[in-house]
Amino acid sequence: MKWIKRGFLLLIVLLTALFLLLSLRDRRQELSVYENRRLASHPDFSVRSVWDGSYFRGWDDYFSDHVYRRDDQMRAYQWFQLKVKRAVAANEVVIAGDCLLPYQTYMDFSRFDYDAQSAPAAARLIALQNKVEGQHTQFLFLGVDEQRTALADRYPAHFYSKSDYYEGVNESFRNACRQAGVHTLFVRDYLDPETDPLTWYSAVDHHFNLRGAYQCYRLICEALWAQNGPFPIIEEADLGEYELPGEFYGSYNRKLYDLSPIHERLTVFDQSVLPPYERWDNGERTDAPILDLPEEDEKVQYTVYMGGDKGETVIQTNRPELPSILIVGDSFTNPIEALCVYSFNEVRSLDFRHYHEMSLTEYLSLHHVDAVVVIRDNLNYTYHEANGALE
């Protein structure tokens, strides 16, 4: 009996050692497509890291991210959740009929002070607006609804949508901006409430689709026309829209490891409608395509627009009779930037999650533009980080 126990224990030790060795072999994978994040790197040894424990924590993170056949194991687990348990929510994604939405944890916001967040945010914006307009530059704040709020009524009845919080912030922030005198546009005010929001939003990703981006582009151009026009605005019918052949790998269906019951193709426009241009990304001339179209066997991702997030992008079209624009924001700006190339001589964009060279006002002192447009989604209206910490 002892030999059986010892043999079983030895087998467990050998299997564990083999599993660790196989996991170590996976060191070259740096990114997780399914989780859209960078995987933990191999920890570096030092006396200090051993002393403070970070070296051993690094190994925990490393093996967690590089466990042998991790994606296959995660896919198998999601398959069990979706196919066997018939779960409506898996891996923090809610399958809401014809779309995917993020799982929201219930919180009681009945005593939440919305004005305490909104007033400082509006104060920062009006201070920025005054500085920008002091340089004879037009200023505009464009507020967009994130997908989960635009489709909040699609959550199954027993799931929490957090719409009480988002709507509370939205109302308070709008009031604070109006009282402060911030020049604002909120896209929801210009979308037909009788039209299905999936007309403008992705069913599997937290962004809007090309039609939603076009509505933003059009609003920006019309708002800037009075002081900077006339300049060309492309009609939606002239974009030459078409769907990419591969399935769109959005921020939610990727979390279901290729098992999503909701499928979508990404719509793009014909790049030939754009004028010739020169392009710089993060200070380096790239002349990269406005639409970074995937190879035939690649997954289609939102990074098609502008090649994904960049700290700084500058696009010049050599049409000095047209105005210049600086767009500030995160990934929501990417398809809008692409469309603006049609209408402006120079399109600059800054994403302060990645750009750390100088503040916005310092940047404008070096690079004069005719208009500054700050684009924020309603999940981030009041946050004072990155693109919310503008000065």
C-alpha positions as CSV (number, residue, x, y, z in Angstrom):
1,M,0.0,0.0,0.0
2,K,2.9,2.4,0.8
3,W,4.4,1.8,-2.6
4,I,1.1,2.7,-4.3
5,K,0.9,5.9,-2.3
6,R,4.5,6.7,-3.0
7,G,4.1,5.9,-6.7
8,F,1.0,8.1,-6.9
9,L,2.8,11.0,-5.2
10,L,5.8,10.6,-7.5
11,L,3.4,10.6,-10.5
12,I,1.9,13.9,-9.3
13,V,5.3,15.4,-8.8
14,L,6.5,14.4,-12.3
15,L,3.3,15.6,-13.9
16,T,3.6,19.0,-12.1
17,A,7.2,19.3,-13.1
18,L,6.3,18.5,-16.7
19,F,3.5,21.0,-16.7
20,L,5.9,23.7,-15.4
21,L,8.5,22.9,-18.0
22,L,5.9,23.0,-20.8
23,S,4.6,26.3,-19.4
24,L,8.2,27.8,-19.4
25,R,8.5,26.9,-23.1
26,D,5.7,29.5,-23.8
27,R,8.0,32.4,-22.9
28,R,7.8,34.0,-26.4
29,Q,4.1,34.9,-26.3
30,E,3.9,38.5,-25.2
31,L,0.3,39.5,-26.0
32,S,-3.1,37.8,-25.4
33,V,-5.4,38.4,-28.4
34,Y,-8.4,37.1,-26.4
35,E,-7.8,39.3,-23.4
36,N,-6.4,42.3,-25.3
37,R,-3.5,42.8,-22.9
38,R,0.2,42.3,-22.5
39,L,1.1,39.1,-20.7
40,A,3.4,39.1,-17.7
41,S,7.1,38.9,-18.6
42,H,9.7,36.6,-17.1
43,P,10.7,38.1,-13.7
44,D,14.3,39.4,-13.4
45,F,16.3,38.2,-10.4
46,S,17.8,40.7,-8.0
47,V,18.6,40.8,-4.3
48,R,16.1,43.6,-3.8
49,S,13.3,41.8,-5.7
50,V,13.8,38.7,-3.5
51,W,13.9,40.8,-0.4
52,D,10.7,42.7,-1.1
53,G,8.9,39.6,-2.5
54,S,8.3,41.0,-6.0
55,Y,10.5,38.3,-7.6
56,F,8.2,35.5,-6.3
57,R,5.1,37.5,-7.1
58,G,6.5,37.9,-10.6
59,W,6.7,34.1,-11.0
60,D,3.1,33.8,-9.8
61,D,2.0,36.2,-12.5
62,Y,4.2,34.7,-15.1
63,F,2.9,31.1,-14.6
64,S,-0.6,32.4,-14.4
65,D,-0.2,34.0,-17.8
66,H,1.9,31.3,-19.5
67,V,0.4,28.1,-18.1
68,Y,0.6,25.4,-20.7
69,R,-2.1,25.7,-23.4
70,R,-3.8,28.4,-21.5
71,D,-6.0,29.6,-24.3
72,D,-7.2,26.1,-25.0
73,Q,-8.1,25.6,-21.3
74,M,-9.9,28.9,-21.2
75,R,-11.8,28.1,-24.4
76,A,-12.8,24.7,-23.0
77,Y,-14.1,26.4,-19.8
78,Q,-16.1,28.9,-21.8
79,W,-17.5,26.1,-24.0
80,F,-18.7,24.4,-20.8
81,Q,-20.3,27.6,-19.6
82,L,-22.1,28.4,-22.9
83,K,-22.9,24.9,-24.3
84,V,-23.4,22.8,-21.2
85,K,-24.6,25.2,-18.5
86,R,-26.3,27.4,-21.1
87,A,-25.1,30.4,-19.2
88,V,-26.4,33.9,-20.3
89,A,-23.2,35.4,-18.9
90,A,-19.7,34.1,-19.2
91,N,-16.3,35.6,-18.5
92,E,-17.9,38.9,-17.6
93,V,-19.9,39.1,-20.8
94,V,-23.7,39.1,-21.0
95,I,-25.3,37.6,-24.0
96,A,-28.2,40.0,-24.5
97,G,-30.2,38.7,-27.4
98,D,-28.6,40.3,-30.5
99,C,-25.6,41.9,-28.8
100,L,-22.9,41.4,-26.2
101,L,-22.6,43.6,-23.1
102,P,-20.3,43.8,-20.1
103,Y,-21.4,42.2,-16.8
104,Q,-22.1,44.9,-14.3
105,T,-21.9,44.4,-10.5
106,Y,-24.8,46.0,-8.6
107,M,-24.0,49.1,-6.6
108,D,-26.4,51.4,-4.7
109,F,-25.9,55.0,-6.0
110,S,-29.0,56.5,-4.3
111,R,-26.8,58.7,-2.0
112,F,-24.0,59.3,-4.6
113,D,-23.1,63.0,-5.0
114,Y,-22.9,63.4,-8.8
115,D,-22.3,67.1,-8.6
116,A,-19.2,66.6,-6.5
117,Q,-17.7,64.9,-9.5
118,S,-19.2,66.9,-12.3
119,A,-18.4,70.4,-11.1
120,P,-14.6,70.0,-11.0
121,A,-14.7,68.3,-14.4
122,A,-16.5,71.2,-15.9
123,A,-14.2,73.7,-14.2
124,R,-11.2,71.9,-15.8
125,L,-12.8,72.1,-19.2
126,I,-13.8,75.8,-19.0
127,A,-10.2,76.6,-17.9
128,L,-8.9,74.7,-20.9
129,Q,-11.4,76.4,-23.2
130,N,-10.4,79.8,-22.1
131,K,-6.7,79.0,-22.7
132,V,-7.4,77.5,-26.1
133,E,-9.6,80.4,-27.2
134,G,-6.9,82.8,-25.9
135,Q,-4.7,81.4,-28.7
136,H,-7.5,82.2,-31.3
137,T,-8.4,78.6,-31.6
138,Q,-11.9,77.2,-31.5
139,F,-12.8,74.7,-28.7
140,L,-15.4,72.0,-28.7
141,F,-16.2,69.1,-26.3
142,L,-17.9,66.2,-27.9
143,G,-19.6,63.7,-25.6
144,V,-20.5,60.2,-26.9
145,D,-22.4,57.4,-25.2
146,E,-20.5,54.2,-24.7
147,Q,-22.1,51.0,-26.2
148,R,-23.2,49.6,-22.9
149,T,-25.2,52.8,-22.1
150,A,-26.7,53.1,-25.6
151,L,-27.9,49.5,-25.4
152,A,-28.7,49.5,-21.7
153,D,-32.3,48.4,-22.3
154,R,-31.1,45.2,-23.9
155,Y,-29.8,43.8,-20.6
156,P,-31.9,40.8,-19.5
157,A,-34.3,41.7,-16.8
158,H,-32.4,40.0,-14.0
159,F,-29.1,41.7,-14.9
160,Y,-28.0,45.1,-13.6
161,S,-27.2,47.7,-16.3
162,K,-25.8,50.4,-14.0
163,S,-27.8,52.9,-16.1
164,D,-28.9,54.8,-12.9
165,Y,-25.3,55.8,-12.3
166,Y,-24.5,56.6,-15.9
167,E,-27.6,58.7,-16.4
168,G,-27.0,60.5,-13.1
169,V,-23.5,61.4,-14.2
170,N,-24.6,62.4,-17.7
171,E,-27.3,64.8,-16.4
172,S,-25.1,66.3,-13.7
173,F,-22.1,66.7,-16.1
174,R,-24.2,68.4,-18.8
175,N,-25.7,70.8,-16.3
176,A,-22.2,71.7,-14.9
177,C,-20.8,72.3,-18.4
178,R,-23.8,74.4,-19.3
179,Q,-23.4,76.5,-16.2
180,A,-19.7,76.9,-16.7
181,G,-20.1,77.9,-20.4
182,V,-18.2,75.0,-22.0
183,H,-18.9,74.6,-25.7
184,T,-20.4,71.1,-25.8
185,L,-22.2,68.8,-28.1
186,F,-23.6,65.5,-27.0
187,V,-24.1,63.0,-29.8
188,R,-27.2,61.3,-28.3
189,D,-29.1,64.6,-28.8
190,Y,-28.7,64.2,-32.6
191,L,-29.5,60.5,-33.0
192,D,-33.1,59.5,-33.8
193,P,-34.5,57.9,-30.6
194,E,-36.9,55.8,-32.7
195,T,-34.0,54.1,-34.5
196,D,-32.3,51.0,-33.2
197,P,-29.0,52.0,-31.5
198,L,-27.3,49.1,-33.2
199,T,-27.5,51.3,-36.3
200,W,-24.7,53.3,-34.8
201,Y,-23.1,50.9,-32.3
202,S,-21.2,47.6,-32.6
203,A,-23.0,44.5,-31.3
204,V,-19.8,42.9,-30.0
205,D,-17.5,45.8,-29.1
206,H,-17.8,48.8,-26.7
207,H,-17.3,51.4,-29.6
208,F,-19.7,52.8,-32.1
209,N,-19.5,51.5,-35.7
210,L,-18.6,53.5,-38.8
211,R,-22.1,55.0,-39.1
212,G,-21.8,56.2,-35.5
213,A,-18.4,57.6,-36.1
214,Y,-19.7,59.4,-39.2
215,Q,-22.4,61.1,-37.1
216,C,-19.7,62.4,-34.8
217,Y,-17.5,63.6,-37.7
218,R,-20.5,65.4,-39.3
219,L,-21.4,67.1,-36.0
220,I,-17.8,68.3,-35.5
221,C,-17.6,69.7,-39.1
222,E,-20.9,71.5,-38.8
223,A,-20.0,73.0,-35.4
224,L,-16.7,74.3,-36.7
225,W,-18.0,75.5,-40.1
226,A,-19.1,78.9,-38.9
227,Q,-15.6,80.0,-37.8
228,N,-13.4,77.9,-40.0
229,G,-15.5,77.1,-43.1
230,P,-16.4,76.6,-45.7
231,F,-14.6,73.3,-46.0
232,P,-15.6,70.0,-47.6
233,I,-17.7,67.5,-45.8
234,I,-18.1,64.1,-47.3
235,E,-21.6,62.7,-47.6
236,E,-22.2,59.3,-46.0
237,A,-23.5,58.0,-49.3
238,D,-20.1,58.8,-50.9
239,L,-17.9,56.9,-48.5
240,G,-18.1,53.7,-50.5
241,E,-18.8,51.7,-47.3
242,Y,-18.1,47.9,-47.4
243,E,-17.8,45.1,-44.9
244,L,-14.4,43.4,-44.3
245,P,-14.7,39.6,-45.0
246,G,-13.4,38.3,-41.7
247,E,-15.4,38.3,-38.5
248,F,-15.0,41.4,-36.3
249,Y,-13.2,40.5,-33.1
250,G,-14.7,43.0,-30.7
251,S,-13.8,43.7,-27.1
252,Y,-16.6,41.4,-25.8
253,N,-16.7,38.5,-28.2
254,R,-13.0,38.0,-28.0
255,K,-13.5,37.3,-24.2
256,L,-15.7,34.3,-25.2
257,Y,-12.7,32.6,-27.0
258,D,-14.3,32.3,-30.5
259,L,-17.5,30.9,-29.0
260,S,-19.7,34.0,-29.2
261,P,-23.2,33.3,-30.6
262,I,-23.3,36.9,-31.9
263,H,-21.3,37.6,-35.1
264,E,-20.5,40.9,-36.8
265,R,-18.4,42.2,-39.7
266,L,-16.6,45.5,-39.4
267,T,-17.7,48.2,-41.9
268,V,-15.0,50.5,-43.4
269,F,-14.9,53.1,-46.1
270,D,-13.0,53.3,-49.4
271,Q,-9.7,55.0,-48.7
272,S,-9.6,56.3,-52.3
273,V,-12.0,59.1,-51.3
274,L,-9.2,60.7,-49.1
275,P,-6.7,63.2,-50.5
276,P,-3.0,62.3,-50.7
277,Y,-1.3,62.8,-47.3
278,E,1.8,62.6,-45.3
279,R,1.7,60.9,-41.9
280,W,3.7,61.0,-38.7
281,D,3.1,58.7,-35.6
282,N,4.8,59.5,-32.3
283,G,7.3,61.9,-34.1
284,E,8.3,59.4,-36.8
285,R,7.2,59.7,-40.4
286,T,5.3,56.5,-41.4
287,D,2.9,57.5,-44.1
288,A,0.9,54.6,-42.7
289,P,-2.5,53.8,-44.2
290,I,-5.5,55.5,-42.6
291,L,-7.2,52.1,-42.5
292,D,-4.9,49.3,-41.5
293,L,-6.7,46.5,-43.3
294,P,-5.9,42.9,-42.1
295,E,-4.5,40.1,-44.1
296,E,-6.9,37.5,-45.3
297,D,-6.2,35.1,-42.4
298,E,-6.0,37.8,-39.7
299,K,-8.7,38.6,-37.2
300,V,-10.5,41.9,-37.8
301,Q,-10.1,44.2,-34.9
302,Y,-11.0,47.8,-34.1
303,T,-7.3,48.7,-34.7
304,V,-8.2,48.8,-38.4
305,Y,-9.1,52.5,-37.9
306,M,-5.8,54.5,-37.9
307,G,-3.8,51.4,-37.0
308,G,-5.0,51.6,-33.4
309,D,-4.2,53.9,-30.5
310,K,-1.2,56.3,-30.9
311,G,0.2,58.9,-28.5
312,E,0.5,61.4,-31.3
313,T,-0.5,61.4,-34.9
314,V,0.0,64.2,-37.5
315,I,-1.6,64.0,-41.0
316,Q,-0.9,66.7,-43.5
317,T,-2.7,66.9,-46.9
318,N,-1.0,70.0,-48.4
319,R,-4.3,71.9,-48.8
320,P,-3.4,75.2,-47.0
321,E,-6.8,76.8,-47.9
322,L,-8.5,74.4,-45.4
323,P,-8.4,74.6,-41.6
324,S,-6.4,72.4,-39.2
325,I,-7.8,70.4,-36.3
326,L,-6.4,68.7,-33.1
327,I,-8.5,65.9,-31.8
328,V,-7.9,64.7,-28.2
329,G,-9.2,61.5,-26.8
330,D,-8.9,57.7,-26.6
331,S,-9.8,55.0,-29.1
332,F,-13.3,56.5,-29.8
333,T,-11.5,59.1,-31.8
334,N,-9.8,56.7,-34.3
335,P,-12.5,56.4,-37.0
336,I,-13.4,60.1,-36.5
337,E,-9.7,61.1,-37.2
338,A,-9.8,58.9,-40.3
339,L,-12.9,60.7,-41.7
340,C,-11.5,64.2,-40.8
341,V,-8.6,63.7,-43.2
342,Y,-11.1,64.4,-45.9
343,S,-12.1,67.8,-44.5
344,F,-9.0,69.3,-43.0
345,N,-5.6,70.3,-44.2
346,E,-4.0,69.0,-41.1
347,V,-5.3,66.5,-38.6
348,R,-3.5,66.1,-35.3
349,S,-4.5,63.8,-32.6
350,L,-3.3,63.2,-29.0
351,D,-4.1,60.4,-26.6
352,F,-2.7,61.3,-23.2
353,R,-2.9,57.7,-22.1
354,H,0.2,57.3,-24.3
355,Y,1.5,60.8,-24.9
356,H,3.6,62.3,-22.0
357,E,5.9,64.8,-23.7
358,M,4.0,67.9,-22.7
359,S,0.6,69.3,-21.6
360,L,-2.0,70.2,-24.1
361,T,-1.5,73.9,-23.7
362,E,2.2,73.5,-24.1
363,Y,1.6,71.5,-27.3
364,L,-0.7,74.2,-28.7
365,S,2.0,76.8,-28.0
366,L,4.2,74.9,-30.4
367,H,1.6,73.7,-32.9
368,H,-1.1,76.2,-33.8
369,V,-4.4,74.7,-35.0
370,D,-7.7,76.3,-35.9
371,A,-9.8,74.0,-33.7
372,V,-9.4,71.7,-30.7
373,V,-12.0,69.0,-30.2
374,V,-12.0,66.9,-27.0
375,I,-13.9,63.6,-27.4
376,R,-14.9,61.7,-24.3
377,D,-17.3,58.8,-23.7
378,N,-19.8,59.1,-20.9
379,L,-18.1,56.5,-18.8
380,N,-15.2,58.9,-18.4
381,Y,-16.8,62.4,-18.3
382,T,-15.7,63.2,-14.8
383,Y,-12.4,61.2,-14.5
384,H,-9.3,63.2,-13.9
385,E,-6.8,61.0,-15.5
386,A,-5.0,60.9,-18.9
387,N,-7.5,62.5,-21.4
388,G,-9.5,63.9,-18.4
389,A,-6.5,65.7,-17.0
390,L,-6.1,68.3,-19.7
391,E,-4.5,71.6,-19.1
